[in-house]
């Protein structure tokens, strides 16, 4: 697979496909939770992203975030939801997924609002599980025989 969306392109693509599964209530929940996160805490997480990526990686991750924002806007509009906090939360989540384990606990800050409705994101940092387990979790498989 080519690296279109940064170091974790495959995981970003899987996340993008799951945006389509969100219900209106889940969109509202994500937006509400995103608003509860301190802007300073988010800024610190974004600074960690900047520190731990190359310019090329950041560019690709920002492309992924732009695609995700568009998908989030489309999904929200299809449910007559117009809260910009939802697409901002999706933007943050894609940044976290794109960078993965390099940002440590900052991953949790960026992913938390979306992880409330996609729980596998909150427990699937690459440093905690292997890539195979992460992909299984995103696809809803336990990975256990």
C-alpha positions, -999 to 999 in steps of 0.1 A, spaced: 0 0 0 13 34 -8 18 60 19 -8 85 9 -20 96 43 12 94 64 29 66 82 -4 48 91 -23 52 58 -41 19 61 -55 27 95 -65 62 84 -84 47 55 -101 22 77 -112 50 101 -125 70 72 -148 42 62 -162 40 97 -173 77 97 -201 66 74 -215 43 102 -221 71 127 -257 79 138 -270 114 145 -268 108 182 -232 97 179 -223 128 160 -239 149 187 -220 130 214 -187 134 197 -193 172 192 -202 176 229 -172 157 241 -148 176 218 -161 208 233 -152 195 268 -116 190 260 -93 219 269 -80 239 239 -46 241 256 -45 203 260 -54 199 223 -27 225 214 -1 205 234 -11 173 215 -8 191 182 26 204 192 36 168 199 24 159 164 46 186 149 76 176 170 74 139 161 68 141 123 88 152 93 75 179 70 65 153 44 47 132 70 28 162 84 17 172 49 3 137 42 -14 136 76 -29 170 69 -42 157 36 -58 128 55 -73 152 80 -88 173 51 -104 142 36 -117 131 70 -132 166 76 -150 164 42 -163 130 50 -175 142 85 -192 172 70 -210 151 45 -221 126 71 -232 153 95 -252 171 67 -269 138 58 -282 137 93 -290 175 94 -263 181 119 -243 213 115 -220 214 146 -185 222 135 -171 205 167 -179 171 151 -157 176 121 -130 192 143 -130 160 165 -127 139 133 -98 161 122 -80 156 156 -87 118 155 -71 114 121 -41 133 132 -37 109 161 -42 78 140 -18 92 114 10 97 139 1 67 161 23 58 190 49 86 185 28 111 205 23 89 235 -6 101 258 -14 129 234 -30 102 212 -56 98 238 -64 135 240 -69 137 202 -88 105 199 -111 106 230 -142 123 216 -144 99 186 -133 69 208 -165 74 228 -185 62 198 -157 41 182 -143 24 213 -116 4 195 -98 37 189 -93 43 226 -75 10 232 -57 5 200 -25 25 201 2 7 182 24 7 212 -2 -13 231 -12 -37 203 4 -51 172 -8 -37 138 -27 -69 131 -47 -65 164 -54 -29 156 -67 -37 122 -89 -65 137 -102 -41 163 -111 -15 137 -129 -42 117 -148 -53 148 -130 -87 151 -116 -99 184 -85 -115 169 -89 -144 193 -95 -179 181 
